[in-house]
Amino acid sequence: MRADLPNSRRVIARSSGFASTLKLAVLSGVALGTLSVARAANDEVRLDELSVVGTGTGFAGETATSPVIGYRASRSATATRTDTPVRDAPQSINIVPREVITDQQDLRLTDAVTNVSNVTPGSTVQGRSQNYVIRGFATQIFAVDGVLISPASTFYPVERDLVNAERVEVLKGPASVLFGRGDPGGLVNIVTRRPTLEPSADASVQGGSFGFRRVQGSVSGAIPSVDGLAARLSFATQEDPTFRNFGDNTNRRVFVAPALSWTPSADTRVYLNGEFTNQHTQYDEGLPAYRGRVPLDDISRYYGEPFSRYYGEYNGITLRAEHDVNENLTLRQVINAQWGVFHLLTARATGVNPAGTLVSRRSASVDSTFATLDTQTEAVMKFDTFGFAHTALLGIEYTNGFRHPYSQQGSIAAISFRNPVYGARLGPLSLQQDLKQKLELVGLYAQDQIALAPGLQLVVGARFDLGTQYYFNRTTATQAPPPEQSLFGASPRVGLIWRPIDPVSIYGSYATSFAPQTANVLNVVSPTPETSEQVEVGTRIDLNPNLTLSAAAFRIVRDNVAASDPVNTGFSVITGQQRSQGVEADLAGEILPGWKLIGGVGYLDARITQDRTFPIGNRLVGVPSFSGSVWTTYDFREGALRGLGLGFGVTHVGKRTGDLNNSYNVGAYNRFDAAVYYDFDAHYRLSVNMRNLTNARYNEQPFNQFNNAPGAPFSVLATLTARM
């Protein structure tokens, strides 16, 4: 049995009975039964209470990929690609452990990352995927176990499930020195749940407001025929009609993640992880803006048609092998393959008439494919020179990917703004664009973590990306293809960490990023690559052995930024320069035995500083000046209430602008959430999570004039979980 289960949050099964997920429920039961046989064959597997003694650096045995006890992680590899204490990272990094995800019952990656300061929801990408704003800059890019998703696309075609997520880590600021392509605000890295040799399993059934239904589970254990070989299978399936007025349509998603780990010897580790997702959802742009605001009198209004549907599919396989040549040299090889498709047919809003009675629309169809191969070859070396201890990383990354979206558009009748009535006929479609993009990059990177003196560490690194990009956006039959574009980018980073006393670390850093331009710019063959740089200072303080406060101040400058073309629909413009600066603070851990907390607060000033299209000084899209969240739980550990847990959370997001013209605003909101859960014993839990207790109406995710996703009204989610 996994040792972290007694004191960490267990996955919670949610009560519901529905035919479409019955097969997975049966499969999970079979898996649990199979595991019971395995337990019997191994005499007995006991679930004992785990005694954890705080040390200020996490529980004994914690690694950068292991489960986390409680709400605070002490180690990570996201910021350095080496298993390093968080306090020795040269940039701000915040970690959301699985226990938090389980307590909150986070079903979206967006929900998990908004536990972090200066991270707010960005958009739902028309109900297809996720987007968030980190330190003032929107991004959809994230990594899984240190490998970026779809490097040639920047579009993840599905909503990322969290059933196989061990932790979600947010590295603030540019991360190109280790990850290559990336956005300047930061990078989200999902660390997956590893297989265990000890048999374990969990299964959950969930049911909630608006017809939500879900089954999820994870089974892990040793493969008897091979020493050191273990497997895990995680799965989830859900149906979500939502509060939006889609008629009889619903949103469906299925996620399956098989994984294998093999440790043939103490010096060699092999990990294979697969992820396969398909989803059918309503193409949903949300609410349009009108006269400088987004009306919220009816948040269920839908301006598409019942036929406005979307299908997305993502497949990914990652093989990671490590070998310790000796105690001072580790070799690592990572091979990743990703491929997928998406298809959509929809009616899209294009404007609201001056009287506010009609929403004009156009029809749209997109068929898209993508595929990527990524390899990373690395060496981690430990040595001393002139009395200085070094942990050096040398690596080479090769990326080769393509995407090919084929878009058509046509005419369709307008729809009532206040009282939409559906049934408009779809007109003939004609070519909008036939985009073919290929990206091939070789990245050479190096990093050195140097212990200059007791309590003083220097981190220096640099990356050089070389390659080619082919970008052909055909809009007419006679358009000639362009030549390939050569690419080059340099991304240095330097950071200094000082620990004047053991519970306190202070750091300062300079980091940069480089990203090939994937924007579709009208009449521009090879848009200028985007670059950015950040200066940051910060501190981390262990307030007690299990509670850490972190704070930072930063300034990010971003050049050659793409944004939606205000004149030519479907195209982008290069806006010039943007700047984001601000301060933030985060607190995570255990205040007293049984009382845990995670939260953060941030201030941002994010504006256009140079441009020929938009006014200088305009605020960036979806960026609040002030935002923050706090989530806290208390577990009763003794007496008549033993087994009972209570949770409460508050999220505040300030006023935001919806486009770079600053033509409309969406108001600030406060959302209150709560949870009640009860552990009957070590094997069963029942929980009830409530979101938006005050039933507030708010715009959660502004994106542009026609894409503004309202937040859900008061909702309840019940979960029943069984564990072994």
C-alpha positions in Angstrom: 0.0 0.0 0.0 1.3 3.5 -0.7 2.7 4.9 2.5 1.2 8.4 1.8 -2.4 7.3 1.8 -3.3 7.5 5.6 -2.3 11.2 6.0 -2.6 12.5 2.5 -5.8 13.2 0.6 -7.3 10.2 -1.1 -9.1 10.3 -4.3 -12.8 10.5 -3.6 -15.4 8.4 -5.4 -18.5 10.3 -6.3 -22.0 8.9 -6.1 -23.8 8.6 -9.4 -25.4 5.9 -11.5 -25.5 6.2 -15.2 -25.3 3.8 -18.0 -22.6 5.4 -20.1 -19.9 4.9 -17.4 -21.1 1.6 -16.0 -18.5 -0.3 -18.0 -15.7 1.6 -16.3 -17.3 1.2 -12.9 -17.3 -2.6 -13.5 -13.7 -2.5 -14.7 -12.6 -0.6 -11.6 -14.5 -3.3 -9.5 -12.7 -6.0 -11.4 -9.4 -4.3 -10.8 -10.1 -3.9 -7.1 -11.0 -7.6 -6.9 -7.9 -8.6 -8.8 -5.9 -6.5 -6.3 -7.6 -8.3 -3.4 -6.4 -11.6 -4.8 -2.9 -10.2 -5.1 -3.1 -9.1 -1.5 -4.2 -12.6 -0.4 -1.3 -14.1 -2.4 1.1 -11.9 -0.5 -0.3 -12.9 2.9 -1.4 -9.5 4.1 -1.0 -5.8 3.2 -1.7 -3.6 6.2 -2.7 0.1 6.1 -0.8 1.5 9.0 -0.8 5.0 10.2 2.3 6.9 9.0 4.3 8.9 11.4 5.8 12.0 9.8 8.3 14.2 11.5 8.8 17.6 10.0 12.4 18.6 9.2 11.9 21.8 7.4 12.7 20.2 4.0 9.7 17.8 3.8 9.2 14.2 5.0 12.0 11.7 4.8 12.3 10.1 1.4 10.5 12.8 -0.5 11.8 13.3 -4.1 10.9 15.5 -7.0 8.4 12.9 -8.3 7.1 11.3 -5.1 3.8 11.8 -3.4 3.6 14.8 -1.1 2.5 14.5 2.6 0.1 17.4 3.2 -0.1 20.7 1.3 3.6 21.6 1.0 6.2 20.0 -1.3 9.8 20.5 -0.5 11.6 19.2 -3.6 11.1 19.7 -7.4 12.9 19.2 -10.7 10.9 21.6 -12.7 13.1 24.6 -12.1 16.5 22.9 -12.6 15.9 19.4 -14.1 17.7 18.0 -11.1 16.1 16.8 -7.8 16.6 20.0 -5.9 15.1 21.5 -2.7 12.5 24.1 -3.6 14.3 26.6 -1.5 17.4 26.3 -3.8 15.4 27.1 -7.0 16.6 30.4 -8.6 13.0 31.3 -9.6 9.6 31.3 -7.9 8.0 27.9 -8.1 4.7 26.9 -6.5 3.5 23.3 -6.1 -0.1 22.0 -5.8 0.1 18.5 -4.4 -2.5 15.8 -5.1 -3.9 16.2 -1.6 -5.1 19.7 -2.5 -6.5 18.5 -5.8 -8.4 15.8 -4.0 -9.7 18.0 -1.2 -11.0 20.6 -3.7 -12.1 18.0 -6.2 -10.4 20.0 -9.0 -11.6 18.6 -12.3 -9.8 21.2 -14.5 -6.1 22.0 -14.7 -7.3 25.7 -14.4 -8.8 25.0 -11.0 -5.5 23.5 -9.7 -3.2 26.3 -10.9 -5.4 29.1 -9.6 -4.3 28.1 -6.1 -1.1 29.9 -7.0 -0.6 33.7 -6.7 -0.8 35.8 -9.9 -2.4 32.9 -11.8 -6.0 33.4 -13.1 -8.2 31.7 -15.7 -7.5 32.8 -19.2 -10.1 31.2 -21.5 -11.8 27.8 -22.2 -10.6 28.1 -25.9 -14.3 27.9 -26.9 -15.0 25.1 -24.5 -12.3 22.9 -26.0 -9.2 23.2 -23.7 -7.7 25.4 -21.0 -5.8 28.7 -20.9 -4.6 30.6 -17.9 -2.8 33.9 -17.2 0.5 33.7 -15.3 2.1 36.9 -14.2 0.1 38.9 -16.7 0.6 36.7 -19.8 -1.9 34.2 -21.2 -0.6 30.7 -22.0 -1.9 27.3 -22.9 1.5 25.7 -22.9 2.3 23.1 -20.2 4.6 20.1 -19.7 4.1 16.6 -18.5 7.0 15.2 -16.6 9.2 17.9 -18.0 8.2 17.5 -21.7 6.3 20.3 -23.4 3.0 19.3 -25.1 2.8 19.8 -28.9 5.7 22.1 -29.4 4.8 22.8 -33.0 1.2 23.7 -32.2 0.8 25.6 -28.9 -2.7 24.2 -28.8 -3.6 21.3 -26.6 -6.8 19.9 -28.2 -8.5 18.6 -25.0 -9.2 19.5 -21.4 -6.3 17.9 -19.4 -7.6 15.3 -16.8 -5.9 15.2 -13.4 -6.6 11.6 -12.4 -3.0 10.7 -13.0 -1.5 13.9 -11.6 0.7 13.5 -8.5 1.4 17.2 -8.3 1.0 20.4 -10.5 3.9 22.7 -10.4 4.0 26.3 -11.6 7.4 27.8 -12.5 7.0 31.6 -12.7 8.7 33.6 -15.4 10.6 32.5 -18.6 11.8 28.9 -18.6 13.4 28.6 -22.0 16.8 27.8 -20.6 15.6 24.2 -19.9 12.3 23.9 -21.8 13.0 25.8 -25.0 9.8 27.2 -26.4 7.6 28.8 -23.8 5.6 31.9 -22.7 7.2 34.5 -20.5 4.7 34.4 -17.6 5.6 30.9 -16.6 5.3 27.2 -17.2 2.9 24.5 -15.7 4.5 21.1 -15.3 2.3 18.1 -14.4 4.2 15.4 -12.5 2.4 12.0 -13.0 1.7 9.3 -10.5 4.3 6.6 -10.7 3.6 2.9 -10.5 4.3 1.2 -7.2 5.5 -2.3 -6.4 3.1 -2.4 -3.4 -0.4 -3.1 -4.6 -2.8 -0.1 -4.3 -6.0 1.0 -5.9 -8.6 3.8 -5.7 -11.9 4.3 -7.5 -14.3 7.1 -7.3 -17.9 7.8 -8.4 -19.1 11.4 -8.6 -22.4 13.1 -9.3 -23.3 16.8 -9.1 -25.3 19.8 -10.3 -26.5 20.2 -13.9 -26.3 16.5 -14.5 -22.5 16.1 -14.0 -21.4 12.4 -13.7 -17.9 10.9 -13.5 -16.1 7.7 -12.7 -12.3 7.6 -12.1 -9.8 5.3 -10.7 -6.1 4.2 -10.5 -4.7 0.7 -10.0 -1.0 0.0 -9.3 1.1 -3.0 -8.4 4.1 -5.2 -9.3 4.2 -7.4 -12.4 5.1 -10.8 -10.8 7.1 -12.2 -13.7 9.8 -9.4 -13.8 11.8 -8.2 -10.8 11.5 -4.5 -10.3 8.6 -4.1 -12.8 5.5 -2.2 -11.7 2.4 -1.0 -13.6 -0.3 1.6 -13.0 -3.5 2.2 -14.9 -5.4 5.5 -14.4 -8.7 6.2 -16.1 -11.5 8.7 -16.0 -14.8 9.2 -17.9 -17.3 12.0 -17.4 -20.4 13.6 -18.8 -21.1 17.2 -18.1 -24.2 18.9 -19.6 -23.2 22.1 -17.7 -25.3 25.1 -16.8 -25.1 26.5 -20.3 -28.2 26.1 -22.6 -27.0 23.4 -25.0 -30.3 21.7 -25.2 -30.0 17.9 -25.2 -26.2 18.0 -25.9 -23.6 17.2 -23.3 -19.9 17.3 -22.9 -18.1 13.9 -22.7 -14.5 13.0 -22.1 -12.6 9.8 -21.7 -9.0 9.6 -20.4 -6.8 6.6 -20.0 -3.2 6.6 -18.7 -1.2 3.4 -18.6 2.3 3.5 -17.0 5.2 1.1 -16.4 8.3 1.6 -14.2 11.2 -0.8 -14.1 14.1 -0.8 -11.7 16.4 -3.7 -12.8 19.1 -2.5 -10.4 19.7 0.2 -7.9 21.5 2.2 -10.6 18.9 2.1 -13.4 15.4 3.4 -13.7 13.0 3.2 -16.6 9.6 4.9 -16.7 7.0 4.6 -19.5 3.9 6.8 -19.4 1.0 6.9 -21.9 -1.9 9.4 -22.0 -4.9 9.0 -24.3 -7.8 11.4 -24.3 -10.8 12.0 -26.5 -13.6 14.4 -25.9 -16.9 15.5 -27.5 -18.0 18.9 -26.4 -20.2 21.8 -27.4 -18.3 24.5 -29.1 -19.0 27.3 -26.7 -17.7 30.9 -27.1 -19.6 32.1 -24.0 -21.1 35.6 -24.0 -20.4 38.5 -26.3 -19.5 42.0 -25.0 -22.0 44.9 -25.6 -21.5 48.6 -24.8 -18.3 48.1 -22.8 -19.3 45.2 -20.7 -20.5 41.5 -20.8 -24.2 41.3 -19.7 -24.7 38.6 -17.0 -28.4 38.8 -16.6 -28.7 35.3 -18.1 -25.4 33.3 -18.0 -27.0 30.3 -19.7 -27.5 32.0 -23.0 -25.9 30.3 -25.9 -25.3 31.9 -29.3 -24.3 28.9 -31.3 -26.5 26.1 -32.7 -27.2 22.6 -31.5 -24.9 21.3 -34.3 -22.0 23.4 -33.0 -19.9 20.5 -31.8 -16.2 19.8 -31.2 -14.2 16.6 -31.2 -10.6 16.5 -29.8 -8.1 13.7 -29.5 -4.7 13.7 -27.8 -2.3 10.8 -27.6 1.1 10.9 -26.0 3.8 8.3 -24.9 7.0 9.2 -23.0 9.9 6.8 -22.3 12.4 8.0 -19.7 15.5 6.0 -18.8 18.2 7.0 -16.2 21.4 5.2 -15.3 23.8 6.2 -12.5 27.3 5.4 -14.0 28.7 6.2 -10.5 27.7 8.5 -7.6 28.9 11.5 -9.6 27.4 10.9 -13.1 23.9 10.2 -14.2 22.9 9.7 -17.8 19.3 10.3 -18.9 17.4 9.7 -22.1 13.8 10.9 -22.8 11.8 10.0 -25.9 8.4 11.5 -26.4 5.8 11.1 -29.2 2.6 13.1 -29.4 -0.2 13.0 -32.0 -3.8 14.0 -32.3 -6.7 15.6 -34.2 -9.5 18.0 -33.7 -12.6 18.7 -35.7 -15.3 21.3 -35.3 -18.4 22.7 -37.0 -20.0 25.7 -35.4 -21.8 29.0 -35.7 -19.6 31.8 -34.3 -20.6 35.3 -33.1 -19.2 38.2 -35.1 -20.9 41.2 -33.5 -23.9 42.7 -31.7 -26.0 45.3 -33.5 -26.2 48.9 -32.0 -29.7 48.3 -30.7 -28.5 45.2 -28.8 -31.2 43.0 -30.3 -29.2 40.7 -32.7 -25.9 38.8 -32.7 -24.5 38.4 -36.2 -22.8 35.1 -36.9 -20.7 33.1 -39.4 -20.4 29.4 -39.8 -17.0 27.7 -39.4 -15.4 24.3 -39.9 -11.9 23.2 -38.9 -10.2 19.9 -39.4 -6.7 19.7 -37.9 -4.0 17.2 -37.3 -0.7 17.4 -35.4 2.3 15.2 -34.5 5.5 15.7 -32.6 8.7 13.8 -31.8 10.8 15.1 -29.0 14.0 13.6 -27.5 16.2 14.8 -24.6 19.7 13.5 -23.9 21.2 14.7 -20.6 24.1 14.1 -18.3 24.0 15.2 -14.6 27.5 15.5 -13.1 28.7 16.3 -9.6 32.2 17.4 -8.9 34.4 19.9 -7.1 36.7 22.6 -8.5 38.8 25.0 -6.4 36.7 24.1 -3.3 33.3 24.8 -5.0 30.8 21.9 -5.3 29.1 21.7 -8.7 25.9 20.0 -9.9 26.1 20.4 -13.7 23.6 19.5 -16.3 24.4 19.2 -20.0 21.7 18.4 -22.5 20.6 18.3 -26.1 17.0 18.3 -27.2 15.6 17.6 -30.7 12.1 18.5 -31.6 10.3 17.8 -34.9 6.6 18.5 -35.3 3.9 19.7 -37.6 0.3 20.8 -37.5 -2.2 21.1 -40.4 -5.5 22.9 -39.7 -7.8 23.3 -42.7 -10.5 25.9 -42.1 -13.7 26.9 -43.9 -16.3 29.5 -43.3 -19.7 30.5 -44.5 -22.8 32.5 -43.7 -25.5 31.8 -41.2 -28.5 33.8 -39.9 -28.2 36.1 -36.9 -29.7 35.2 -33.6 -31.6 37.1 -30.9 -29.3 38.7 -28.3 -31.8 38.5 -25.5 -33.8 35.4 -26.5 -31.8 33.1 -28.7 -33.9 30.7 -30.9 -32.1 27.9 -32.7 -32.6 26.2 -36.0 -30.7 28.4 -38.5 -29.7 26.6 -41.7 -26.0 26.2 -42.4 -24.9 27.9 -45.6 -22.2 26.7 -48.1 -18.6 26.8 -46.8 -15.6 28.2 -48.6 -11.9 28.1 -47.8 -10.7 30.4 -45.0 -7.2 29.1 -44.6 -5.1 26.0 -45.2 -2.3 26.2 -42.8 0.8 24.0 -42.9 3.4 24.5 -40.2 6.5 22.4 -39.5 9.1 23.1 -36.8 12.4 21.4 -36.4 14.7 22.5 -33.5 17.9 21.4 -31.9 18.4 22.9 -28.4 21.8 22.8 -26.6 21.6 23.7 -23.0 23.9 23.7 -19.9 23.4 24.6 -16.3 25.6 24.6 -13.2 24.5 24.8 -9.6 27.5 25.9 -7.7 27.9 25.9 -3.9 30.1 29.0 -3.4 30.0 28.8 0.4 27.8 27.4 3.1 24.3 28.9 2.5 25.4 30.6 -0.8 24.6 29.1 -4.2 25.0 30.3 -7.8 22.9 28.9 -10.7 24.0 29.7 -14.2 22.6 28.3 -17.4 22.2 29.0 -21.1 20.4 27.4 -24.1 20.9 27.8 -27.8 18.1 26.8 -30.2 18.8 26.3 -33.9 16.4 25.0 -36.5 14.0 25.7 -39.3 10.3 26.6 -39.5 8.0 26.2 -42.5 4.8 28.3 -42.2 2.4 28.3 -45.2 -1.0 29.9 -44.7 -2.8 29.3 -48.0 -5.9 31.5 -48.4 -6.2 31.3 -52.2 -5.7 28.5 -54.8 -2.9 30.4 -56.6 -0.9 31.3 -53.5 2.8 30.2 -53.8 4.4 28.4 -50.9 7.2 30.3 -49.0 10.7 29.1 -48.3 11.7 27.6 -44.9 12.7 30.1 -42.2 15.9 29.7 -40.3 15.6 30.1 -36.5 18.1 30.9 -33.8 17.5 31.8 -30.2 19.8 32.2 -27.1 18.3 31.9 -23.6 20.6 32.6 -20.7 19.7 32.5 -17.0 21.6 33.4 -13.8 20.4 33.2 -10.2 21.9 33.6 -6.7 20.4 31.9 -3.6 21.5 33.0 -0.1 20.4 31.2 3.1 21.5 33.5 6.0 19.8 31.2 8.4 18.4 27.7 7.8 14.7 28.6 7.6 15.2 31.5 5.3 16.4 31.7 1.7 16.7 34.9 -0.4 17.3 34.8 -4.2 17.7 37.0 -7.2 17.6 35.9 -10.8 17.6 37.0 -14.5 15.9 34.7 -17.0 15.0 34.9 -20.7 12.9 33.1 -23.2 12.7 32.4 -27.0 9.7 31.1 -29.0 9.2 30.6 -32.7 6.3 32.6 -33.8 3.3 30.4 -34.6 0.8 33.3 -35.1 -1.2 33.5 -38.3 -0.2 37.1 -39.5 -1.9 38.4 -42.6 0.5 38.7 -45.6 3.6 37.9 -43.4 5.5 34.8 -44.3 7.8 34.5 -41.3 6.7 36.5 -38.3 9.6 37.6 -36.0 10.2 35.2 -33.1 9.1 36.3 -29.7 11.6 37.0 -26.9 11.3 38.0 -23.2 13.4 38.7 -20.2 12.6 38.8 -16.4 14.3 40.2 -13.4 13.1 38.7 -10.1 14.0 38.8 -6.4 12.3 36.7 -3.8 12.4 34.9 -0.5 11.2 31.7 1.1 10.7 31.3 4.8 9.8 28.1 6.7 7.5 29.4 9.4 7.4 26.0 11.0 8.8 22.6 9.9 5.7 22.1 7.6 4.6 25.6 6.6 6.4 27.8 4.1 5.8 31.4 3.1 7.3 32.6 -0.3 7.3 36.1 -1.8 8.7 37.7 -4.9 8.9 40.9 -6.9 9.5 40.8 -10.6 9.5 42.6 -14.0 9.0 40.9 -17.3 9.4 42.5 -20.7 8.1 40.7 -23.8 8.9 41.6 -27.4 7.3 40.7 -30.7 3.9 39.6 -29.2 1.1 38.2 -31.3 -2.5 39.2 -30.6 -5.9 38.8 -32.4 -6.1 41.1 -35.4 -8.8 43.7 -34.7 -9.6 44.1 -38.4 -9.0 40.7 -40.0 -10.9 37.9 -38.3 -8.9 34.7 -37.9 -5.5 36.5 -38.1 -3.1 37.9 -35.7 -0.9 41.0 -35.5 2.5 41.5 -33.9 1.8 44.1 -31.2 5.4 45.2 -30.3 6.3 45.1 -26.6 4.5 44.3 -23.4 5.6 44.6 -19.8 4.3 43.0 -16.6 5.6 43.9 -13.2 4.3 43.1 -9.7 4.6 41.4 -6.4 3.2 38.2 -4.9 3.2 36.0 -1.8 2.2 32.3 -1.3 1.6 30.2 1.9 1.4 26.4 1.9 1.6 23.7 4.5 0.2 22.7 7.9 -0.4 25.4 10.5 -1.3 23.1 13.3 -1.9 19.3 13.4 -4.9 18.7 11.1 -5.1 22.3 9.9 -3.7 22.8 6.4 -3.7 25.8 4.1 -2.7 26.8 0.6 -3.1 30.2 -1.0 -1.6 33.3 -2.5 -2.1 36.9 -3.3 -0.7 39.1 -6.1 -0.6 42.5 -7.6 0.1 43.1 -11.3 0.7 46.0 -13.6 0.6 44.5 -17.1 0.5 46.9 -20.1 1.5 47.6 -23.7 4.7 49.6 -23.8 5.4 49.8 -27.5 3.0 49.3 -30.4 1.8 50.5 -33.8 -1.6 48.9 -33.6 -2.9 49.3 -30.0 -2.6 52.3 -27.7 0.5 52.4 -25.5 -0.5 52.0 -21.9 -3.5 49.8 -22.5 -3.8 46.9 -20.0 -3.2 43.3 -21.2 -6.2 41.0 -21.7 -7.7 39.2 -18.7 -5.1 40.6 -16.2 -6.5 41.8 -12.8 -4.5 44.3 -10.8 -5.3 42.3 -7.6 -6.1 38.6 -7.3 -5.7 36.0 -4.6 -7.1 32.7 -3.2 -6.9 30.7 0.0 -8.1 27.2 0.7 -8.0 25.6 4.1 -9.0 22.3 5.7 -9.3 20.9 9.1 -9.3 17.2 9.9 -10.7 16.0 13.3 -8.3 13.4 14.5 -9.6 12.5 17.9 -12.9 12.1 19.7 -16.4 11.6 18.4 -15.7 13.7 15.3 -12.7 11.6 14.3 -12.7 11.1 10.5 -14.6 14.3 9.8 -13.0 17.0 7.7 -14.1 20.6 6.7 -12.8 22.8 4.0 -13.4 26.4 3.0 -12.0 28.6 0.3 -12.2 32.2 -1.1 -11.1 33.3 -4.6 -10.8 37.0 -5.5 -10.1 38.2 -9.1 -10.1 41.9 -9.8 -11.5 43.9 -12.7 -10.1 42.9 -16.1 -10.1 44.2 -19.6 -11.3 41.9 -22.4 -9.2 43.0 -25.3 -6.0 45.0 -26.1 -8.2 47.9 -27.3 -9.5 48.0 -23.7 -12.9 48.4 -25.3 -14.8 46.5 -22.6 -14.2 45.4 -19.1 -15.4 42.5 -16.9 -16.0 43.1 -13.2 -14.2 41.7 -10.2 -15.6 38.7 -8.4 -15.4 36.8 -5.1 -16.2 33.1 -5.0 -16.7 31.2 -1.8 -16.3 27.4 -1.8 -16.6 24.7 0.9 -16.2 21.0 1.5 -17.3 18.4 4.0 -15.8 14.9 3.9 -15.9 11.9 6.2 -13.4 9.0 6.3 -15.4 6.0 7.5 -12.1 4.1 7.8 -8.8 3.8 5.8 -10.8 2.5 2.8 -13.9 4.7 2.2 -14.6 8.4 2.1 -17.7 10.4 1.3 -17.3 14.1 0.5 -19.5 16.9 -0.7 -17.9 19.9 -2.4 -19.8 23.2 -2.9 -18.7 25.9 -5.2 -19.9 29.5 -5.4 -21.8 29.4 -2.2 -23.3 32.9 -2.8 -24.4 32.0 -6.3 -22.5 35.1 -7.6 -22.7 35.9 -11.3 -19.3 36.7 -12.8 -17.2 36.4 -15.9 -14.5 33.9 -15.2 -12.6 33.9 -18.5 -12.6 36.9 -20.8 -10.8 36.3 -24.1 -12.1 38.8 -26.7 -15.3 40.6 -27.8 -17.1 37.3 -28.6 -15.5 34.9 -26.2 -16.3 35.4 -22.5 -16.9 32.3 -20.4 -19.2 33.0 -17.4 -18.4 31.2 -14.1 -20.7 28.5 -12.9 -23.5 29.3 -10.4 -23.8 27.5 -7.1 -23.1 23.8 -7.6 -22.7 20.7 -5.5 -20.5 17.7 -6.2 -20.8 14.5 -4.2 -18.0 11.9 -4.2 -17.7 8.4 -2.9 -14.2 6.9 -2.9 -13.0 3.4 -2.2 -9.3 2.6 -1.6 -7.1 -0.3 -1.1 
